[in-house]
Amino acid sequence: MKINAATCRTELDFLLTGSVKRGDIEAGCSEARTHLDVQSDDPPDAVAEVVRLAHRGCFLEQMIEKPVPVRSTLTLNGSVIDSSSETPDATRG
């Protein structure tokens, strides 16, 4: 297959609610869209099959479609700190 030219544009609908100051910030994404423009003299069904396989082989698309656990660590001044637990809100009584 010969691809003469291709461009890809990705659009994401991000969500951000809450506040860092209040400790209730949440981020997300409600939808991701890709727009692929291909120039090729090959048959449309062959190009579509290559693109379909490319989507299946894309790590990012697969992580979005089939979420995986995310593990993070925090090291501060050489010491590991547990940043996964909620910090107590000093304004609560």
N, C-alpha and C positions, 0 to 999 in steps of 0.2 A: 504494500500500500504506500502511496506517495501523498503526503500532505504538503501542499504548496505554501500554505500560510495558515496560521491559527491564532486567534486571540480568545482570551477568557476573561470574563468580568464576574466578580462575585459580589452579591449583595447580602447583607445580614440585617435583620431587624433586632437590634439590641434592646434590652429592657434593663433599667436601673431604677430601683426604688429604695426608699429608706435613706438613712444618714449614717456616715461613718461616726460622726459625733455622738449620735444616739446609740450606736452599736447595732443597728438593725438594717444595714445596707445589704441588698441582694442584687445580683446581676444575673442576666440570662439572655437568651436569644430565642425569639419565637419562631423564626424561620430563616433558612439560608437558601439562597438561590444562586445558581451558576448559569451564565449565558456563554455558550461556546460558539464561535463563528469560525468555520473551517472552509478553506478553499482546497478542493481536490477534484481531480478528474475521475476518480474511482467511483464505483456504483454507490448510491446512497445507503443501501443496506449494509455494505461492507464498512463504510465509514461509521455508521451508527453502531455496528457491532464492536468496532475498536473503541469507540467512545464509551459504550456500555461496560466493556472490560476495564477501561481506564477508571471509571467510577468505582467499580468493585475493587480495584487495586489501590485506591486512594486512602491513605491512612486517616486523613482528617475526616473525609466523608463517612468512613466506616465507624470512627469513634463517635460521630454525631448520631448516626443511625442505630448503632449498638453501643450505648454508653459503657465505659469502663471505669473502674475505681480510680480516683486520683489520690495519690499519697504525697504529702508535702512534709518537709522538715524545715526547722528553723534553727540556725546556729547563731548565737549572739556572743560575741567576744570569745569564741572558741567553745562555748558550752551549748549543748543541745537544749532547746526549750520546747515544751509541749504547747504548740499554738493552736491545737485543735479544739480545746475546751473553751467554753464561753467565759469571758472575763466578767466578774460580778459588776453590776451597774451600781456605781457609788451613789446615784440619785435615788435608788430604791430604799425604802425604810425598813 
